[in-house]
Amino acid sequence: MAEALEIKLEDTREWLEQETISVVVPLKAEGRRLLDDVKAKLNDVLETSDKLLDAAERKIAKGSRKTYRRAKVMYKLARNISEIIDEVTIPDEISQETLHTLCEELGKTLTKVGRERWKWFPVISPYFIMDRRRFDVALKRAMDSLEEIRSFSSDKYTKAKAVEDAFSTIDKLHESLSELDKVEKHKKKTELRRGVLEKKIEENRQKITAIQGQSEIVELAQINEKVEELKKKVKHSLRYLQKPFLKFQSLVLSSSYSLFLDETKKLNEYLSNSFEAFATEEKGYPMLKRILQKMDDAMAQGKLKLKKSRLRKAKDQADDILHKNALLSLHQSCKEALSKKQQLSTSGIITKSRNELAQLQKNLRDLQKRKELLDSRGTVLEKKIKENFEKIEDQKRELEKIILELTNNKVQVLL
């Protein structure tokens, strides 16, 4: 099997022109001859039209009753035909596109002229018979010339068209390579910006880690964990009192039972945040005990009613709190934890660190959003690069196929 001839893309056009010169030049010459012939035939039509115009002017000048009206019709017809023919443009360049465009334009023009002739010649008849015959002959020759060039364009010129297609594919390849280069440069810039962002993100994370590693921050985090554990314990220790507290609150709000203002406030606190309500109690949690005693009084009066199973559990838990000091140890732990948390939270170091941390975390979120946008853009560019590569390969294969068909040479185009 013959080895493929390797040709650089930038040299392909010149090489192909030399390889196909023996085919293309004669076809271009024949195309030029046909265009010149079309131009000459159209000039003949214009010339015969001018003669119709002259003949009409002479008859109009004579003012004969028999011919005056018909001469006016012919004058108008000849002028219209001249204007229609003048709109036709004969191209200077020979190509499949210019030939096709000319055939389309000239076909419409001659059809339009034919319609005008068919419409008005019967009106002019039987006068100006020789002028009309000369016009018909010229119009027929123009139509024959059009058919000849149309046949040439669709048949003989196909070999030259294949060469033009090859040149067009070469131009498209250059455009595709240029587009690929632009996209790759854009992607490289995006990757550089992404690298800068990743570096900033890492620096932010290191600063956040450093702040979070400070002893005061670590201690605050530990005490926060302890507070969360104590919250669960307080909630568990008061779990059977939540429903009675809620019903007791409704009684107080409806004025069906009276509590002091501080007791009402504390009851509300136990329903909204039981840990803080419990931790802020004095030693022995007297406020909770007073609420439980008055709640027991409301039950005794029949104002606060509970289901038997719920009532028993609530009474047992209230009894443990009122008479057995079941929550003393938990209360002490809660007070100490809340005090420590408040002390740490209001310290100057913690406040400064918290502000720095909040700013760093905000910066980190902004940087991550920007990185996500760049990642998305990078994915789009990567897809575009892949599509460009595929398009370039398709165009390269198409060009090599056309060259093989035109020159019988197996060529590998080097990009």
C-alpha positions as CSV (number, residue, x, y, z in Angstrom):
1,M,0.0,0.0,0.0
2,A,1.4,3.4,-1.0
3,E,2.6,5.6,1.8
4,A,0.5,8.7,2.4
5,L,2.0,12.0,1.3
6,E,2.4,14.4,4.3
7,I,1.5,18.0,3.6
8,K,1.2,20.9,6.1
9,L,-2.1,22.5,6.2
10,E,-0.6,25.9,5.3
11,D,0.9,24.4,2.1
12,T,-2.2,22.4,1.1
13,R,-4.0,25.1,-0.9
14,E,-0.9,25.8,-3.1
15,W,-0.2,22.1,-3.6
16,L,-3.8,21.3,-4.6
17,E,-3.9,24.3,-7.0
18,Q,-0.9,22.9,-8.8
19,E,-2.3,19.4,-8.8
20,T,-5.7,20.4,-10.3
21,I,-4.6,23.3,-12.6
22,S,-5.0,21.1,-15.7
23,V,-8.6,20.5,-14.8
24,V,-9.7,23.8,-13.2
25,V,-8.1,26.3,-15.7
26,P,-10.0,24.9,-18.8
27,L,-13.2,24.7,-16.8
28,K,-12.8,28.3,-15.6
29,A,-12.0,29.4,-19.2
30,E,-15.2,27.6,-20.5
31,G,-17.2,29.2,-17.7
32,R,-15.8,32.6,-18.6
33,R,-16.8,32.0,-22.3
34,L,-20.3,31.1,-21.3
35,L,-20.6,34.1,-19.1
36,D,-19.4,36.3,-21.9
37,D,-21.9,34.6,-24.2
38,V,-24.7,35.2,-21.7
39,K,-23.7,38.9,-21.5
40,A,-23.7,39.2,-25.3
41,K,-27.1,37.6,-25.6
42,L,-28.5,39.9,-22.9
43,N,-27.1,42.8,-24.8
44,D,-28.8,41.5,-27.9
45,V,-32.1,41.5,-26.0
46,L,-31.4,45.0,-24.8
47,E,-30.6,46.1,-28.4
48,T,-33.8,44.6,-29.8
49,S,-35.7,46.2,-27.0
50,D,-34.1,49.6,-27.9
51,K,-35.3,49.0,-31.5
52,L,-38.8,48.4,-30.2
53,L,-38.5,51.6,-28.3
54,D,-37.3,53.6,-31.3
55,A,-40.1,52.1,-33.5
56,A,-42.7,53.0,-30.9
57,E,-41.4,56.6,-30.6
58,R,-41.7,57.1,-34.4
59,K,-45.2,55.8,-34.6
60,I,-46.2,57.9,-31.6
61,A,-44.7,61.0,-33.4
62,K,-46.8,60.3,-36.5
63,G,-50.0,60.2,-34.4
64,S,-51.8,57.6,-36.5
65,R,-55.1,56.5,-35.0
66,K,-54.4,52.9,-36.0
67,T,-51.0,52.6,-34.3
68,Y,-50.9,55.3,-31.6
69,R,-52.4,53.2,-28.8
70,R,-50.3,50.1,-29.7
71,A,-47.2,52.2,-30.0
72,K,-47.7,53.6,-26.5
73,V,-48.1,50.0,-25.2
74,M,-44.9,48.9,-27.0
75,Y,-43.0,51.9,-25.7
76,K,-43.9,51.0,-22.1
77,L,-43.2,47.3,-22.7
78,A,-39.7,48.0,-24.2
79,R,-38.8,50.4,-21.3
80,N,-39.9,47.8,-18.7
81,I,-37.9,45.1,-20.4
82,S,-34.8,47.2,-20.5
83,E,-35.1,48.0,-16.8
84,I,-35.6,44.3,-15.9
85,I,-32.5,43.3,-18.0
86,D,-30.3,46.1,-16.5
87,E,-30.8,44.6,-13.0
88,V,-28.9,41.4,-14.0
89,T,-25.3,41.3,-12.7
90,I,-22.8,39.1,-14.6
91,P,-20.1,38.0,-12.1
92,D,-16.4,38.6,-12.6
93,E,-15.3,35.5,-10.7
94,I,-16.1,32.0,-11.8
95,S,-17.2,29.6,-9.0
96,Q,-20.0,27.2,-8.3
97,E,-21.7,29.8,-6.1
98,T,-21.5,32.6,-8.7
99,L,-22.7,30.3,-11.4
100,H,-25.6,29.1,-9.3
101,T,-26.6,32.6,-8.2
102,L,-26.5,33.8,-11.9
103,C,-28.6,30.9,-13.1
104,E,-31.2,31.6,-10.4
105,E,-31.2,35.4,-11.0
106,L,-31.2,35.2,-14.8
107,G,-33.8,32.5,-14.8
108,K,-36.2,34.7,-12.8
109,T,-35.4,37.7,-15.0
110,L,-36.0,35.9,-18.4
111,T,-39.2,34.4,-17.0
112,K,-40.4,37.9,-16.0
113,V,-39.5,39.2,-19.5
114,G,-41.3,36.3,-21.1
115,R,-44.4,37.1,-19.0
116,E,-44.3,40.7,-20.1
117,R,-43.9,39.6,-23.8
118,W,-46.8,37.1,-23.5
119,K,-49.0,39.7,-21.9
120,W,-48.5,42.6,-24.3
121,F,-47.4,41.3,-27.7
122,P,-50.9,40.1,-28.6
123,V,-52.1,43.7,-27.9
124,I,-49.5,45.2,-30.3
125,S,-50.2,42.6,-33.0
126,P,-50.3,42.8,-36.0
127,Y,-48.1,45.9,-36.0
128,F,-44.3,46.0,-35.5
129,I,-44.0,42.4,-36.7
130,M,-40.4,42.6,-37.7
131,D,-39.3,44.2,-34.5
132,R,-41.2,41.7,-32.5
133,R,-39.6,38.8,-34.4
134,R,-36.1,40.1,-33.8
135,F,-36.9,40.5,-30.1
136,D,-38.3,36.9,-29.9
137,V,-35.1,35.6,-31.6
138,A,-32.9,37.5,-29.2
139,L,-34.9,36.3,-26.2
140,K,-34.8,32.7,-27.4
141,R,-31.0,32.9,-27.8
142,A,-30.7,34.3,-24.2
143,M,-32.8,31.5,-22.8
144,D,-30.6,28.9,-24.8
145,S,-27.5,30.5,-23.4
146,L,-28.9,30.3,-19.9
147,E,-29.7,26.6,-20.3
148,E,-26.2,26.0,-21.6
149,I,-24.5,27.7,-18.6
150,R,-27.0,25.9,-16.3
151,S,-26.0,22.5,-17.8
152,F,-22.3,23.4,-17.5
153,S,-22.8,24.4,-13.8
154,S,-24.6,21.2,-12.8
155,D,-22.5,18.8,-15.0
156,K,-19.0,19.8,-16.3
157,Y,-18.2,22.2,-13.5
158,T,-18.6,19.6,-10.7
159,K,-14.8,18.7,-10.8
160,A,-13.9,22.4,-10.3
161,K,-16.6,22.6,-7.6
162,A,-14.9,19.7,-5.7
163,V,-11.7,21.8,-5.8
164,E,-13.6,24.8,-4.4
165,D,-15.1,22.6,-1.7
166,A,-11.5,21.5,-0.8
167,F,-10.4,25.1,-0.5
168,S,-13.5,25.9,1.5
169,T,-12.7,23.0,3.9
170,I,-9.1,24.3,4.2
171,D,-10.5,27.7,5.2
172,K,-12.8,26.1,7.7
173,L,-9.9,24.1,9.2
174,H,-8.0,27.3,9.7
175,E,-11.0,28.9,11.4
176,S,-11.5,25.8,13.6
177,L,-7.9,25.7,14.6
178,S,-8.0,29.4,15.5
179,E,-11.1,28.9,17.5
180,L,-9.5,26.0,19.3
181,D,-6.5,28.1,20.1
182,K,-8.7,30.8,21.6
183,V,-10.6,28.3,23.8
184,E,-7.4,26.7,25.0
185,K,-6.0,30.1,26.0
186,H,-9.2,30.9,27.8
187,K,-9.1,27.6,29.6
188,K,-5.4,28.2,30.6
189,K,-6.3,31.6,32.1
190,T,-9.3,30.0,33.9
191,E,-7.0,27.3,35.4
192,L,-4.5,30.0,36.5
193,R,-7.2,31.9,38.2
194,R,-8.5,28.7,39.8
195,G,-5.0,27.9,41.1
196,V,-4.8,31.4,42.7
197,L,-8.2,30.9,44.3
198,E,-7.2,27.4,45.6
199,K,-4.1,28.9,47.2
200,K,-6.3,31.7,48.9
201,I,-8.8,29.1,50.1
202,E,-6.0,27.0,51.6
203,E,-4.6,30.1,53.3
204,N,-8.0,30.9,54.7
205,R,-8.5,27.4,56.0
206,Q,-5.1,27.4,57.7
207,K,-6.0,30.7,59.4
208,I,-9.4,29.3,60.5
209,T,-7.7,26.2,61.9
210,A,-5.1,28.3,63.7
211,I,-7.9,30.4,65.4
212,Q,-9.9,27.4,66.2
213,G,-6.8,25.8,67.8
214,Q,-6.4,28.7,70.3
215,S,-6.8,27.4,73.9
216,E,-9.7,29.8,74.7
217,I,-11.5,28.7,71.5
218,V,-10.9,25.1,72.2
219,E,-12.1,25.6,75.8
220,L,-15.3,27.4,74.6
221,A,-16.0,24.6,72.1
222,Q,-15.6,22.0,74.9
223,I,-17.9,24.0,77.3
224,N,-20.4,24.3,74.4
225,E,-20.4,20.5,74.0
226,K,-20.9,20.1,77.7
227,V,-23.8,22.6,77.6
228,E,-25.5,20.6,74.9
229,E,-25.1,17.4,77.0
230,L,-26.6,19.2,80.0
231,K,-29.5,20.5,77.9
232,K,-30.4,16.9,77.1
233,K,-30.2,15.9,80.7
234,V,-32.4,18.8,81.9
235,K,-34.9,18.0,79.2
236,H,-34.9,14.4,80.2
237,S,-35.2,15.2,83.9
238,L,-38.3,17.5,83.3
239,R,-39.8,15.4,80.5
240,Y,-43.0,14.5,82.4
241,L,-43.5,18.1,83.5
242,Q,-43.6,19.7,80.0
243,K,-47.3,18.9,79.3
244,P,-48.4,20.0,82.8
245,F,-46.3,23.2,82.4
246,L,-48.0,23.9,79.1
247,K,-51.5,23.4,80.6
248,F,-50.6,25.4,83.7
249,Q,-49.4,28.3,81.5
250,S,-52.7,28.3,79.7
251,L,-54.5,28.5,83.1
252,V,-52.4,31.5,84.1
253,L,-52.8,33.3,80.8
254,S,-56.6,32.8,81.0
255,S,-56.6,34.2,84.6
256,S,-58.0,30.9,85.9
257,Y,-55.1,30.7,88.3
258,S,-52.8,33.4,89.6
259,L,-49.0,33.4,89.7
260,F,-46.5,36.2,90.7
261,L,-45.0,38.0,87.7
262,D,-41.5,36.5,88.3
263,E,-43.0,33.0,88.6
264,T,-45.0,33.4,85.4
265,K,-41.8,34.6,83.6
266,K,-39.9,31.6,84.9
267,L,-42.6,29.2,83.8
268,N,-42.4,30.6,80.3
269,E,-38.7,30.2,80.4
270,Y,-39.0,26.5,81.4
271,L,-41.2,26.0,78.3
272,S,-39.0,27.9,75.9
273,N,-35.5,27.1,77.2
274,S,-35.5,24.7,80.1
275,F,-31.7,24.5,80.4
276,E,-31.2,28.3,80.8
277,A,-34.3,28.6,83.1
278,F,-32.9,25.8,85.3
279,A,-29.2,27.1,85.2
280,T,-30.2,30.6,86.2
281,E,-32.1,29.4,89.3
282,E,-30.8,30.2,92.8
283,K,-29.3,27.4,94.8
284,G,-31.9,24.7,95.5
285,Y,-33.9,26.0,92.4
286,P,-36.7,27.7,94.6
287,M,-38.6,29.2,91.7
288,L,-39.1,25.7,90.1
289,K,-40.2,24.3,93.4
290,R,-42.8,27.2,93.9
291,I,-44.1,26.6,90.4
292,L,-44.4,22.8,91.1
293,Q,-46.2,23.5,94.5
294,K,-48.7,25.9,92.9
295,M,-49.2,23.5,90.0
296,D,-50.0,20.8,92.5
297,D,-52.4,23.1,94.2
298,A,-54.2,23.8,90.9
299,M,-54.5,20.0,90.4
300,A,-56.0,19.6,93.8
301,Q,-58.5,22.3,93.0
302,G,-59.5,20.5,89.9
303,K,-58.3,23.4,87.7
304,L,-55.4,21.5,86.1
305,K,-56.5,18.1,84.7
306,L,-54.3,15.4,83.2
307,K,-54.7,11.9,82.1
308,K,-54.2,9.3,84.8
309,S,-50.9,7.9,83.3
310,R,-49.5,11.4,82.6
311,L,-50.6,12.6,86.1
312,R,-48.9,9.8,87.9
313,K,-45.6,10.4,86.1
314,A,-45.7,14.1,86.5
315,K,-46.4,13.7,90.3
316,D,-43.5,11.3,90.7
317,Q,-41.1,13.6,89.0
318,A,-42.4,16.7,90.9
319,D,-42.0,14.7,94.2
320,D,-38.4,13.8,93.4
321,I,-37.7,17.5,92.8
322,L,-39.6,18.9,95.8
323,H,-38.7,16.3,98.5
324,K,-35.7,14.3,97.3
325,N,-33.5,17.0,95.8
326,A,-33.0,14.8,92.8
327,L,-31.7,17.7,90.6
328,L,-29.1,19.3,93.0
329,S,-26.0,17.8,91.3
330,L,-27.4,18.5,87.8
331,H,-28.3,22.1,88.8
332,Q,-24.8,22.8,90.1
333,S,-23.3,21.4,86.8
334,C,-25.6,23.6,84.8
335,K,-24.8,26.8,86.7
336,E,-21.1,26.2,86.4
337,A,-21.3,25.4,82.7
338,L,-23.5,28.4,81.9
339,S,-21.2,30.7,84.0
340,K,-18.1,29.4,82.3
341,K,-19.7,29.8,78.8
342,Q,-20.7,33.4,79.5
343,Q,-17.3,34.2,80.9
344,L,-15.5,32.8,77.9
345,S,-18.0,34.3,75.4
346,T,-17.5,37.8,76.7
347,S,-13.7,37.7,77.0
348,G,-11.7,40.1,74.8
349,I,-9.7,37.3,73.2
350,I,-12.8,35.3,72.3
351,T,-14.6,38.3,70.9
352,K,-11.6,39.3,68.7
353,S,-11.1,35.7,67.6
354,R,-14.8,35.2,66.9
355,N,-14.9,38.4,64.7
356,E,-11.8,37.3,62.8
357,L,-13.2,33.8,62.4
358,A,-16.6,35.1,61.1
359,Q,-14.7,37.3,58.6
360,L,-12.5,34.4,57.5
361,Q,-15.4,32.1,57.1
362,K,-17.3,34.7,55.0
363,N,-14.2,35.1,52.8
364,L,-13.9,31.4,52.5
365,R,-17.5,31.1,51.3
366,D,-17.0,33.8,48.8
367,L,-13.8,32.2,47.5
368,Q,-15.5,28.8,47.3
369,K,-18.4,30.3,45.3
370,R,-15.9,31.9,42.9
371,K,-14.1,28.6,42.5
372,E,-17.3,26.8,41.8
373,L,-18.0,29.3,39.0
374,L,-14.6,28.8,37.6
375,D,-15.0,25.0,37.9
376,S,-18.3,25.2,35.9
377,R,-16.7,27.5,33.3
378,G,-13.7,25.1,33.1
379,T,-16.1,22.2,32.4
380,V,-17.9,24.1,29.6
381,L,-14.5,25.0,28.1
382,E,-13.3,21.4,28.3
383,K,-16.5,20.3,26.5
384,K,-16.0,23.0,23.9
385,I,-12.3,21.9,23.3
386,K,-13.5,18.3,22.8
387,E,-16.1,19.4,20.3
388,N,-13.5,21.5,18.5
389,F,-11.1,18.6,18.3
390,E,-13.9,16.3,16.9
391,K,-14.9,19.0,14.3
392,I,-11.3,19.5,13.2
393,E,-10.8,15.7,12.8
394,D,-14.0,15.5,10.7
395,Q,-12.9,18.4,8.5
396,K,-9.4,16.9,8.1
397,R,-10.8,13.6,7.1
398,E,-13.2,15.3,4.6
399,L,-10.3,17.3,3.1
400,E,-8.1,14.2,2.7
401,K,-11.1,12.3,1.1
402,I,-11.7,15.2,-1.5
403,I,-8.0,15.3,-2.3
404,L,-7.9,11.6,-2.9
405,E,-10.9,11.8,-5.2
406,L,-9.4,14.8,-7.1
407,T,-5.8,13.8,-7.5
408,N,-5.8,10.0,-6.8
409,N,-3.1,10.8,-4.2
410,K,-3.4,9.6,-0.6
411,V,-2.5,12.7,1.5
412,Q,-2.1,13.2,5.2
413,V,-2.7,16.8,6.2
414,L,-0.5,17.9,9.0
415,L,-2.2,20.4,11.4
